[in-house]
Amino acid sequence: MAANNEGEESTKASSIVPMQSASESRSLIAPEVYAALTSKATKALTTPEVPLVSTFVVAGGHFVDGVVLCVSISEDTSVLAVGKADCLIYIYGLKLNVDGGNADWSSDGNFNLVGHQVQATRGAFSPNRNHLVTWSPDFELRLWNLESRSCVGFFPNAQRHVKRIVFDPFSIVFVTIGEHGVFTWAKTGTEPDTKLLPKYQKYYAHALSACAYHPKITYLATGFINAKVCMSNMTAGVPPEVRLFEGHTKSITALAFSKCAEYLVAGAEDGCLIVWHVMTQMIIRRLNHHTRRITSIAFAPDNGNFAVGSKDTFMSVWDFDLLVLTKKDKNLVTDGLLRGSQASECGIVYEVRFVTNKHLMAICVDKPEENEEGEESTELDGELL
């Protein structure tokens, strides 16, 4: 658990009392990446104990002119992958500098990846950021080595309608989920061999809409359009369902494990959040604050807080230490756990990530996607296992 007594941090950024509007902010843009990103604001979600600085970054159609595939955020350098209409994958390496509470972006190592014949619409970085997986609507799946800037894995007729891609935290194996279930992929040999093959597949009666790997063992949590969540062992030949988590009433749209791996948080289409205890599958808390689909959930490195992004344009921060300490207190209302909530002022919150325990960042898009994820589509045709 986090100890809320870390060193004092500068509060030169605009001070924001939770649930109140922000003061005026300015845009700070690196000229060489103007077409890619612009930092809208750096603000403080302040509580009497520890101030939290939050940075919002626009990565929508007006600035990027493409589809944001994935983002990897760290204290050193953050990386963004964008699929554009010219079928290239654009990689933007960006360093976030914070001086007196003001954010500034500088370009670092921008380059393109060539290979797709159709604009890529899904992607994921490996945990060490050495690799990137991309998928395009012509069912083409590609694995890229970001150091050599080359395609090192390829499968021409992969899964249809991929919703999410996520890497195993312990290997280069990765998972795709979509209407046809879960597919696990791996390379068949060493480079320059470019063959990708599905290690195994699991089909379900309902389409999948979200997934997250367990941070300590090779288990995968999957969310479904029928509001269920299950956790499966990914080391077996065909992953069996080992735990079932219920309580939501709408399609699952985001999942995250706590850093300690004892709790699982799921967000849904209606903006509701549920926290479960993993071992018992018991509901610890229901959190009702957001009004539209949950898009992203992320825990702080020290596990003391977690952040939530939503299609309602708000990013919220929750006191996870307090949530666990008061899990038996059913009278504690949601507002007692909410550390702060801030509108992005630049569109839908696409991704939230903690840069450090005291600094979190939201990647925003300035317009909704035409084909929204997480919608309760019809069930699959044909016989499913």
Protein Blocks (a to p, Z undefined) as FASTA:
>chain_A
ZZfkbccddfkbccddehiacddddddddfklmmmpccfbdcddddfklccddddddfbf
klnopacfbdcddfkbccdddddfkopacddddddddeehiacdddehiacddhifbdcf
bdcddfklpaccdddfkopacdddfklopafbdcfbbcehifbdcddfkbcbdcdddfko
paddddfbdcfbfbdcdfbdcddfbdcfbdcddfkbccdddddfkopacdddfkbmbdcd
fbdcehiabdcfbdcddfklpaccdddfkopacdddfklopafbdcdfbfbdcfbdcddf
klpaccdddfkopacdddfklmmmmmmmmkbcfklmmnbdcdeknaccfbdcdfblmbcc
ddddfbdcfbdghiacdddedjdZZ
